[in-house]
Structures are given as C-alpha cells and as structure tokens.
Amino acid sequence: MDALNCLGVFMFVAIGIPLMLVMQSLGYESEGAFMIVLGVMVGAADLSLRRYFFGVGKWDRERGARFLGLPIWLLAVAWIVLGAVYLIRDA
C-alpha cells in the first residue's frame, strides 16, 4: 500500500471506530444510520484534506486519500446511498 492508501484506511479507522462506539453508547443500532453518518464525516474529511492540505480539487487522482484506487469521497457517497437504502428497507 502506498502512503495515500494508508491515509484512506487511517481515515476510515480513525473516524469509523469512534463513531461506532459513540452511536452504540447512545443506543443507535441501525446500520443504515451509521453508514450515512460515516459517509458524511469521511467524505467531508477527505474533501477538506484535498482542498486545504494538498490544494487540489476532488477530481485529482494523484493526491488525497484513496482505498483500492478509488477516492474516499466517492466511497463516502456510496456509503450514504447504501445507508439510505438500508434505512428505507428496514422501515
């Protein structure tokens, strides 16, 4: 894994695990809600990182956090959509 892929994994772990613990301690057991909140937080972190630290837009493939070659913000959009589908399905 190159350094930027490590950054993507770190972003997911550093935001995802504490978020999961907080949501469980508050009594939220919904996987859909977790995925939506995680998607928003990770997407915002990735876009902020790209803009303020690397000075590039969201379309730049050379910089920013990636996981398996995909930008993290794109995975965040997928998490938000899947979380919405899970919430609708469980309702």
Secondary structure, 3 states (H helix, E strand, C coil): CCHHHHHHHHHHHHHHHHHHHHHHHCCCCCHHHHHHHHHHHHHHHHHHHHHHHCCCCCCCCCCCCEECCEEHHHHHHHHHHHHHHHHHHHC
